[in-house]
Amino acid sequence: MIMEPNYDYFRTEGQLETGVYIWIIVSPMLICFGLIGNTLSIIVLSKKRFAKMVSTTYLLGLSFVDMAVLIVGLLRQWVKYTFEYDVRFTYDAVCKIHAWLVYVLADCSVWILVMITVERVLATLLPHRSKSLCSNRAPKIVLFCIVIASLAVNVNILVGYRLVELNGNATHTSQCKPHDGGYEDFYDQTWHWIDLAKFSLVPFVILSSGNACIVYKVVQSGHKMMRSSTTSASTRGSTQQRNARTSNMSVLLVCLNVVFIVCTLPICIYFIGNRYWIPQEVPLHIKLKDPWWAVVNMLLYTNNACNFVMYCFMGSRFRNEVKTLFDCACAFTCMRKETETTSHTSDHTHSNGNSERREMHSNI
């Protein structure tokens, strides 16, 4: 009888079970919350009231991509830990394409957020030229470029990953992993740093710098208005309204950026550091039960699930539209119930009338 090696020096059995339960319990909560929230975001942002805003196209794209991340990435993890079935282990092509899509969708989500910030910076610093630079057609072109760039930058995953069959002393397992020795070294030593830069560090620098410019410009405009005593009341009022809208968007972007860095940086650090603080002899199936691996992944997917909450808290127009949407849904439900009640009463009256006529005919 072959004894299972003991890895208590890495994680105890109870800690490994905790990691699995995090995947099983938290994952469906994030999936449901994220799909519902992003669906509501798409419905609200598709209304005519938001059609003239250039940022709307980016936010719609972000909602669609976040939904795809939750379905392609997190749903697969939940099925794997709950039912012990991994879609990547079905075919070699599925292994390659699925791993590739996870990286592509994650990058698209991040860089759409970056472009929202860039658009707001242009609108704040160059208000007169921003309409020509950021036309309604421009976001669609930018989104297309982001998708193409993400597909190209991560193509090494499509080429380098492979479904590998491993035969142990008493086990036969499959792994979707880098298959070539040279590529495996590149993946472990170089790719994680590239991924950290493109997925976390570079976007964070751009987002932080952009928001600093926006906040500075808003504060500067406020000071100019305070010093100007010759400005008419109407001009001052319209400028204050414009500054208020810019300020609200700035607060939203700052909050999105904070959530973004808090949620995405831990998993990048984990990828870089795991080869140093996790013993190399620990097998992959034990590493994947590590509770810290579960925690950093839950944080990552929280970034894709919580944007709807940020929009509601920070955007008064978005919040009002959501409230109107729910009010209409409640009104429609009440109207439907009243219609069903009226129809039921009418049918009941009609049935009673038919019964009375039948009784009269029977007595003739």
N, C-alpha and C positions, 0 to 999 in steps of 0.2 A: 504494500500500500504506500503510495507516494504522499508525503506530507506537504501541505501547502506552506510555503515560506511565511515567516512572521515578519511583518513590517511595522511593528509597534514603535520602533525607533523613529519612524516617519510620522505616522498617524495611528492612533488606536482604532480598534474596530468601531467603537462608538462614534468617533469623529468622522470616520468614513461613512457611516450610516447617516450622520447628520448632513453631510454633503449631498448624498443621494436624495434625502428628504427635501432639501432646499430646491433641488431641481424639480421634484415631483409636485411640490405644493405651490411654490412661488411662480413657476413658469406659466401655468394656465391662468393665474391671476393677471400677470402682465400681458399675456396674449389677449385675453378678453378685454381688459381695460384699454390696451393700445389699439385694438381693432375698432372698438366702439368709439373711442376718442378721435382717432384719425378719420373714421367715417363721418362723424359729426363735423369735424373740421372741413372736410371736403364739401359737405352739403352747405355749410355756412359760407365758406369762401367762394362758392360757385354763384352766390347771389349777386344781383346787379349792383348792389351797394358797394361791393368790393372790386368790381370789374375794372374800374379805372386805376386802381393801385397797381403799380409795377410789382411790388412785393407779393401780390396775391398769387401770381404765377409761380414764384419760387416756393411759397408756402404750400400751394397745392402739390407741387412736385415733391416737396419734403414729406407731406402726408402720405402720398402714394409709396414713396421709397421706404418710409418707416413701417408701413404695413407689410411691405415685401420682406423687410428685414425680420420682422416678427414671425412671418409665415415660413420663410426659407430657413432662417437660423434657429430661432428659439423653439418653434414647433418640432423641428427635427430632434432637438436635444430632449424635449419633454417625452417624446415617443420613445427615444432610446433608453432613458432612465426608467420610464414607467413600464414599458412593454418589452424591453430588451431587444428592440428591433431598430437597426440603423439603416436608413435608406442608402447611405454611402456604401454599404457593404453588398449591395445587390449587383452592380455592374461596375466595371472599371471606368466607363464613360460617366456614369452618375457620380462616382467618387470625384473625378476631375471637375466636372461642371458645377457640382454643388459647392465644393470648396472654393472654386473661383467666384461663383455668384455671391457667396457670403462676404468675401473681401470687396467685391465690386459695389454691392449695395451699401456696405458700411461706409466706403469712401464717398459714394454719391450723397449720402445723408449729410456727411460732414461738410462737403464742399458746397452743397446748396446753402447751408447755413452761412458759410463764408461769403457767398455771393449776395445773400440778403444784406449782410453787413456792408459790403462794398457799395451796393446800391444806395443804402441809406447814407453812407459817407458822401457819395457824389451828390445826393439830393440836398445834403446839409451844407457842404462846402461850396458846391457849384449849383445853386438853385436854378439859375437861368439857363445853364447849359445841360442840366441833368435830363430835361425833357427830350433833348435831341440825342444825348448819349444813352439814355435808358428809355427807349421807346417801348411800346407794348410788344413789339416783335422781338426785341433784344433778349428778354428772359428765356424765350423758347429756344433761341439759338444757343444761349449760354448753357441751358440744361442739356441740350443735345451734345455740346462739347464736353460737359462734365461726364456724361455717360460714356462717350467714346474714349475719353482719357482714362477713366476708371477701368474700362475693359482692357485697354492697352497696357497700363501700368502693372496690372495684376495678372498678365497673361502667363507669367512664369509659373503660377499656381496651376494653370490649365495644362502646362507642359510637364511640370516637375512632379505633380502628385500621381499616385498610382495605388490601385487596390492590391495589397500585398497579403499573401497567405502565409501564416506562420504556423509551423508544426513543432509543438513542444513534446515533452516526454509523454504526456497523457492528454494533451489538449490540441485543438486545431482552431485557430483564431484568424480573423481578418483585420487589417488595419488600412485606413486610407491615409497615406503619408508620403513625404518625399522619398522617392525610390532609388535615386542614384546617389552614390557616395559623394561626388563632387557637389551636386545640387543640395544634398542634405547638409553639407558643411556651409554652403552659401545661405541656406534657409536658417540655420541655427545661429550663425555668426554675423551675418550681414542683413538678411531680409527683415529681421525683427527691428533693427535700427531704422531701416527705410520705412517700415510700417509705422513705427513710433513717430517719425518725422512727418509723414504725409497724413496720418490719421489723427495726430494729437498736437504735437509741438508747433508745427508751422501754422495750422489753422488757429490754434490758440493765440499765437503772436498776432496774426492778422485780425482776429476778432477783438482782441484787447486793444490793439492800436486803433482800430476803426471806431470802437465805442468811446475811446478817450477823445478822439477828434470830434465826435458827435456831441459829447457832453460839454467839451470846451466851447464849441461853437454856440450851443444853446445858452450857456452861461454868459458868453460874450454878447450875444444878441440881447439878452435880458438887461445887461448892464448898459448897453447903448440906449435901450428904450427908457431906462430910468434917467439917464443923463439928458435925453432929448426933451426939451420943454416946448419946442415949436411944432412937434408932430401933432397932427389932428387926431381927434378922438377916434374917428372911424379907421384911420390908418393904423393907429396904435392897437385898436381892438382886433383888427384882422391879423396883425403881426403876432399878437399874443396868442390868438387861436392857432396860428401856424406853429408857433413855438411849443404850444401845449401838445399838439399832435406829434411833433418831432420828439418831444420829451417822453411821451408815452411809449413811442416806438423804441427810444433809447433804453428805457427801463426794461422793456420786454427783451431786447437784445442782450443787455447785461445779464439778465436772469437766465436766458437761454445759454449764454456763454459759460456762466458759472456751473449750471447743471451739466453742460457738455463736458467741461474739463474734469469735474468731480466724477462723472460716470465713465469716461473713456480712458483717462490716464492710468487708473489702477490695473486694467488688463494689459496695457502696453508694458507697464513696469513688471507685471507678472511674467509676461512672455520673455522679457530680457533677463530677469533674475532667476527664473526657475531652474536654469541649468547650473546655477551657482549654489542655491540653497536647497534644492531637492536632490537627494542622492541618485546617481546615475543608474544604480542597480535596481531602483524601484520601477516595476513594470508600468506600462501605460495605463492599464485598466485600474491600477491603484491610484495613479496620479489623477485620473479623471474623477475619482471620488473625493478628492481633497476638498474640504469645505471652503477653503479660500478660493479655489478655482470656481466653485459655484457662486461665491459672493461677488467676485469681480465680473462674472458673466451676467449676474442679475443686475448689477450696476450698469453694465454696458447696454442691456436691453431696456432698462428703465429710461435711458435717454431717448429711445425710440417710442416709448409708450406715454410719456408725460407731457409732450408739447401742448396737447389740448388743454391741460390744466393751466399751463403758463399763459396761453392765449386768453383764457377766461379770466384769470386773476389780473393780468396786466392790460388787456385791451377792452375798453368800455364798449366800443362798437361791436366787437366780437361777442362779448358777454350779453349784450342786449339782443343780438340776433339769435343766440342760443336760447335765451329766455323766450323770445317770440316763437321760435321753432317748437319748444316744448308746450307753450300755450296753445299753439295751433293743433299740436298732436292731442292735447287734452280735450280741446274743443271738438275735434273730429271724433274722438272716442265717445264723448258725451252725446254728440249728435247721432252717432251710429246707434248707441243704446236706445235713444229716444225713438229713432226710426224703427228699430226692432220691436220696441214695446208697442208702438202705434200699430205696426203691422200685425203683431200677435193679437192685439185687442180687436182689430178689424176682422181678422180671421175667426176669432172666437165668436164675435157677433154674427158674422155670416153663417157660421156653423150652427149657432142657436136658431137662427131664422129658418134654415133648411130643416132642422129637426122639428120645429113647430109646424111647418108646412106638411112634413111627412105625417105627423100625428093627426092633422086635420083631414088629410086625404084618407087615412086609415079609418076614420070615424064616419066617413060618408057611406 
